[in-house]
Amino acid sequence: MAEQLERVVGPGAVLGEGPVWDERAAVLWWLDIPGEALHRFDPASGDDEATALGAQVGALVPRRSGGLVLATPEGFEAFDPASGARSLLARADAENRATRMNDGKCDRAGRFYAGTMAYDFASGAGAFYRLDPDLGVTQLLGEVTISNGLAWSDDGATLYYIDSMTHRVDAFDVDVDTGELDGRRPVVELDSALGVPDGMCIDEAGYLWVALFGGGAVHRYSPGGTLDRVVEVPASQVTCCAFGGPSYDELYITTAAQDLTDADRQRYPDAGSMYRLRPGVAGPPPNPFAG
């Protein structure tokens, strides 16, 4: 499948992450976490503009009232891309300087779920949180190592979730009225030789697309956990994927070049690039934060 990939942003990101399509602006937002930068990719012009954030931001979502919401080391912050203005909405584990926010997304009710990880990858040091539209924060899980990809079924009643070092995709039953989780169970179990599961999205058929860090690929799995398709990527550290474009039929794939050896850099000269694939299936639009 590599021949169907189009490189849309050249190498340069240390750890590209968190692509999110912005329907209002018809652009794709994405992050370079250790580079402390927010990127704005305009597919119409091919331009990619970076804004310095001054912090390692792990995730972003559109906000229903306008602008973006960022998952930062302090918690959750509102961000106005036009002015650069930022304001803290709610704190989440801000006193713990050993951790930072990582991946996050909103459900259909506009609740923002995001989790943390330790800077040094310490086992069990992270947690998983929910920011409600009234700006209340609830810890949903503790003892997480690398809180990562998440996606919801079409009816919102199932949350798929990755804690990377479990080498699994788990499913939770969701109370759609409250956002509470129950009934955790494994759906996909990955051999460590395939890489570490990282970011994830879901398509309109209910299939999961999982980025494999260290595996040089994105895997598509059925809701029952059967491997359906492998998309090979010319970078070993594949970090995240998200559907975008006007019809949400384009899959954007971010990669990293973090801590690569000289031999790895020679083998993967385009590490840190972002790619686009038209996989023949569309995905749902991202849900905005309702608060």
HELIX and SHEET records of a PDB file:
HELIX    1   1 ALA A    2  GLN A    4  5                                   3    
HELIX    2   2 SER A  164  THR A  166  5                                   3    
HELIX    3   3 SER A  192  LEU A  194  5                                   3    
HELIX    4   4 ASP A  262  ARG A  267  1                                   6    
SHEET    1   A 4 GLU A   6  VAL A   9  0                                        
SHEET    2   A 4 MET A 274  LEU A 277 -1                                        
SHEET    3   A 4 GLU A 250  THR A 255 -1                                        
SHEET    4   A 4 VAL A 238  GLY A 244 -1                                        
SHEET    1   B 4 GLY A  16  ASP A  22  0                                        
SHEET    2   B 4 VAL A  27  ASP A  32 -1                                        
SHEET    3   B 4 ALA A  37  ASP A  42 -1                                        
SHEET    4   B 4 ASP A  47  ALA A  52 -1                                        
SHEET    1   C 4 ALA A  59  PRO A  62  0                                        
SHEET    2   C 4 LEU A  68  THR A  72 -1                                        
SHEET    3   C 4 GLY A  75  PHE A  79 -1                                        
SHEET    4   C 4 ARG A  86  ARG A  91 -1                                        
SHEET    1   D 4 THR A  99  CYS A 106  0                                        
SHEET    2   D 4 PHE A 112  ALA A 118 -1                                        
SHEET    3   D 4 GLY A 126  LEU A 131 -1                                        
SHEET    4   D 4 VAL A 137  VAL A 144 -1                                        
SHEET    1   E 4 SER A 147  TRP A 152  0                                        
SHEET    2   E 4 THR A 158  ASP A 163 -1                                        
SHEET    3   E 4 ARG A 168  VAL A 174 -1                                        
SHEET    4   E 4 LEU A 181  GLU A 189 -1                                        
SHEET    1   F 4 VAL A 196  ILE A 202  0                                        
SHEET    2   F 4 LEU A 208  PHE A 213 -1                                        
SHEET    3   F 4 ALA A 217  TYR A 221 -1                                        
SHEET    4   F 4 LEU A 227  GLU A 232 -1                                        
END                                                                             
